Amino acid sequence: MFRQLVARTAARRISAARSLTTTPAPSAPKRPANDSHFQYDMKAPQLDAGVANLFLVDDKTLRISKILPTGFKLSSGHTVYGPLLIVNNEAFKLKIAPPQTKNGTTVHPFSELTPDALRILDVVTPKPEMLVVGGGAETWPVNKEAREYLTSIGISVEMANTKFASNTFNVLAEEGRHAALLAIPAGVKV
């Protein structure tokens, strides 16, 4: 409930910020390099009141705009059905097996995830600092082997259900953080 409130508040602030007009900041006089005062970035967008707008969102940032039971609607207008990986503003459909029953026990898709499926995270530039993992209707961890691989290449892992993982990823993307999202559809229950 709290995360939903935070997401709605952020969305309202963003839409309110977009409706405000911005004017260029006046140019500041050059200061000597040895000046010990805090240096302001006078090229940042300014509101009429002279306050920097911290809620401007880059429209090119790929985000999850809607979570579907069988996929995801992206901010680019595309819909991806099935498991999804977003890294560096690129979306990839993953080939992960759906939940299967083995020896009378249902196996979650992330328990079968191998480090080979995650190698793209090591070769992209810039490398994401965090992988947000959405496990469907519930929170499911990736298997130990995949977690150890991610840790070895310097990527932290945040796990949640797909709804919260998508919201977390959207906030990180709007903040300009280098995060990646690995999620299976919200309708997947094990």
NORLINKA-V370340 format. One record per backbone hydrogen bond with DSSP energy under -1.0 kcal/mol. CO is the residue of the C=O (numbers start at 1). NH is the residue of the N-H. If there is no record, write none. Layout:
co = (CO CO)
nh = (NH NH)
//
This chain:
co = (1 2 3 4 5 6 7 8 9 10 11 12 13 14 15 23 32 40 41 46 47 51 58 63 66 69 70 71 72 73 73 74 78 80 83 84 85 86 87 90 92 94 100 102 105 107 108 109 110 115 118 119 120 129 130 131 132 133 134 136 143 144 145 146 147 148 149 150 151 156 158 160 161 162 163 164 165 166 167 168 169 170 171 172 173 177 178 178 180 181 182 183 185 188)
nh = (5 6 7 8 9 10 11 12 13 14 15 16 17 18 19 46 35 42 44 23 50 47 61 75 73 187 82 68 80 65 66 77 74 72 94 183 92 181 90 87 85 96 107 105 102 100 111 112 143 118 121 122 124 156 180 158 182 160 184 162 147 148 149 150 151 152 153 155 154 131 133 135 165 166 167 168 169 170 171 172 173 174 175 177 176 179 129 130 132 86 134 84 188 137)
//
